[in-house]
Amino acid sequence: HGAKVRGPDTHTSMLRSTVALALVAGATAFAPAAMGPGLSLRAQGAAQRAPARAGLSALSMAQNPMSKAVADFAESSPEFGGRGLGVTVNAERWNGRHAMFGIFAMVMTSYMKGHGLIPDADKVLDIAQWGPLAAVWDGAGNGISNERAIILIAHVHVLVVSVIAAIAPFGFQDTLVKEKGYTPESPAGLIPPFKTGLTAEAELINGRLAMLGVISIVTASLFTGTSVVDTINLGMGKILY
């Protein structure tokens, strides 16, 4: 018998399965913590399993090289580690936030492209009208399209807002650069404690899933030669367009 060759449908199914698992895992991390009376037995079972889970979490922290890396960085670079920069839990949390926003932005871009919400998407910008922006070239040597220009400027705006929020945050905001003497978070370990609801643990888990999602989407796009927005649409079962 000849060897079977995987076709495009197989790759599409794999992308769909990967994105579906990531969405389900992310959603369950934000599941409400309240339980009804009918779940009392399940709650008792969860309480009995709590020591085992705590032991697993402690074991994962002990075996996780990142826990040692965080401690070593704090000792070798206290001027950065003491402000929440570098190899710290604070930096991981902020990277996860940016990744979650990136996933959201890419999904929305895919939706807008598929539903024609970007005006004159394929029109190439006129250099006489747009100046240096129209001089940006794509990989094929063509001028930048209106779609790419809108996405580019939108990301520039988000970047500027992010920088301003990091430099001069409001009083109610979490800060990227911490004040000297703040108490850093303990490393979460390879498997963070799973706490449902709007918790710091859920945010950390969702941030890690988002970072893995960004890497997976870009990798799949590179290996299949498919654009990022089309890769996302395929992975979500073509529900965007």
Helices and strands as residue ranges (DSSP letters): H 8-29, G 37-39, H 40-63, H 65-76, H 78-81, H 89-114, H 127-130, G 131-135, H 146-167, H 200-224, H 228-235
